Amino acid sequence: MIKRLLATGLLSTIPLSGQSIDDTIIPGKSAVFISLQQTLNTKSARSGDKFSSQVEVPVTAHDRIVIPVGSYIIGYVDKSKRAGRLKGKAEMTLKFDTVILPDGTTRYMRAGVQTSEGYATDLDGEEGTIQGQGGATGEVLAGAAGGAVTGTIVGVTAGAMRGRMGRGAAAGAAIGAAVGGIMALFKRGEDVVLPRGSTLTIQLQEDVHFEMPVPRLPRRPLGGG
């Protein structure tokens, strides 16, 4: 998608000579395409962990680039939850609070994840939550089924040796299913893993202001003439 936008020239706006970004506002709901500068995963991430990312596509306002490629977006892990053993998906909520331009200009921002490479994003809340695959319920069933097949084979073999093939098969299947299901109970669902270089689309939750500071007038001394 990013390459398509660049190819069509929609994001190739060149800053006008001599213009600054003072008094420029990037409106809320604007999308910013970024790539992570470090790996994040629900196994090790903790609430409050800081991380950095870089802008991959320039952000424009009023026909000029305001946030160029290579600018840094600083974020932090708001929530990180591993998948349960029987149910529940791994989830990770990321928030972004600072943008740093190549010239060192720094501004506060509020943004959340809109889309994430390789994962679904729950957009019901204010900030998007990245979700992993489901819990281990499916693995329990698969483990039970696989154990039943193995147990049946073992049971048939043992039953044939004793002349009780039918009973051996039934007993083997029951024991195998139980063992397979129990083994699967010890396995969690998959963690959310975002390797370094993963691409995210984040959405501004409020305007970002690049305004010229207002000079303060000197105080007049009390009782002065």
N, C-alpha and C positions, 0 to 999 in steps of 0.2 A: 504493500500500500504506500509506504514511504517513497519507494523508488518511482511509483506511478505519479505521485504528486510532484516530485522533483522533475520528472520527465515532461509533465504538462506545463511546467513553468509557473504553477500556482504559488509555489513557495520560493521562487527565485528572485524575489524583490530585492533590489539593491538600495542601501541607505542613501538618501540624498546628501550630496556634499555639503558639509558645514552644518548639518542639522545634528542636534543632540537629542537624547531621549527624555530630556526634562519636560515635565508636564504631559507625559504620555501615560495612558492608562490601558492595560491589557484587561479586557472585561472578564468577569467570572464566567464559567462554563467553557472557557477556551481550552482546547486540548493541547497537550505538550507531549511529544514523542521522546522518550529517554531510553538509555541503556544503563544497566547496573554496573558499577565499578567493583563490586565484590559479591560473593555468593551469599545468598540468604536461604535458610531452610528452617522448618518448624522443629527440627530435632535439637538445634542449638540456639536458635534466636530467642531472645528474651525481650520483654516489654521495655522500651526505652533505648534499645540498641540503636546507635546512629549508623548511617551508611550514606554513601555518595553515589550520584548518577550523573550522566552527562546528556545534554540536549543533542539529539540526532537530526532534528529538522528545525530550521529557524522559525521563531515565532514572530509574526509581523503585526503591526498596528498602524493604521493610517498610511498604508503603502510604503512602509519601511520596516527593516528588521530591528526589532527591539531586543530580543533574546537570541543571539547568534548560536550556531552550532559550536559545541565545545564548552558552553556555559555549564556550570555545575548546579545541580539541584540536590540539596541536602534533605534527607528524610530520616525517619526513625520508625522502629517497629512499635506499633501501638498495641497489638495483640498477637500472640502466637500460641496455637493449640495443636497438639498432636492428635492423630486419629485415635478413636477408642479401639478396644479389642473386639467388641461385637458390633458397635454402631458408632456413628459420628464421623465426620470428615475432618481431616487436617485443615486448619484455617490460619491465615496470616493477614492481618490488616496493617497496611503501610500508610503513613502520613508524610507529607512534605511541607517544610516550613521555611526554607531559605533558597533563594536563587542568587548565584554569584556570577556576574558577567566576566568575560576575559580581562576587562580593564580594572577589575576589582570592585566595581559597583555591586553592592549587596542590598537586597530587599527582602522583607518578610513576605511570605505567601502562605496560602492554605490550599492544599490540593490532596486528592485521593486517587486511588487506582480506578481506571475505567476498564481497561483490558490488560491482560497479561499473557505473554507468550506461553502457550502450552497448557494453560489452566483456565477454568471458568471463574468468573468474577460475580459475586453476589452484590448487586447494586441497590438492594432494598434500603440500606441505610445511607447515611450522609457520605461515608467513606466506603469505597468498594472493598470487599473482603475476598481475597484469593482463596479458592477452595481446592482441596485435593480430591482424590478418588474416595469412594465410599469406605465404610468400615469393614470389619472382617467377617460379617455375616455370610457373605458369599463364599469366602474361603472356608468357613466352617462346613458349609454344605458340600463344597467341592471336596474338602478333606474327608468328610464322612463317606461320600460316594466312592472316592478313590480307595479308602480303607475297606469299604465293603467289598469291592471287587477283589482286592488283594486277599482279604480274609476268606472270601468264597473259594478262591483257588487253593489256599492253604487247607481250608476245611474239606474240600472235595478230595484232595490228596490224602489227608489223614483219614477221612471216612472210607475211602476206597481200601485202604490198608486194613481197616477193621470191618469192612463189609457194611458200613452205614453211611453211604455216600450222601443221602438226602439230609440226614441230621448234621453231618459234618459241614455241609455247605451252608445250612441255615445258621449254625453256631458260629462258623467262621465269618460270615457276613455281618452278624450282629457285633461280634467282638471287633472286627476291622473297622466298622462304621464308628463305633465308640472311640476307638483309639485315634482314628483319623480326625474326628471332630474335636477331640481334646487337644491334639497337637495344634490344630488351627487356632484354638482359643489363645494360644500364646503369641500369636502373630498380630501386630497392629496393622491398620490400614496404611497406605502409602503417605509419606511426608510430602509436604510442598517443598520443592527444591527449585530455586531460581539461581542458576549458575551465573557467574560473572559474564556480562555481555548480553544477558537476557533483555529483551525489549518490552517496555511497558508504555501504555498510554495513560497519562494522568490528566485529571480535569481540575481546573482552578475552581475553588469553591467561593471565591470572592475576587473582586478586582485587585490587580497588582498595580500600585502607583509608582511611577518614576517621576517624581515631582521635584522642582527646584525648591530648596529650603527657603522658608520665609525669614528674612533677616529680622533680628530683634532690635527694637529701638532702645537706645540707652536711656536709663532712668534719669529723670531730672532730680537733682538734690532737693530735699525738703527745705523750704524756706528760701530757696534761691531766687534771685532777682531776675 
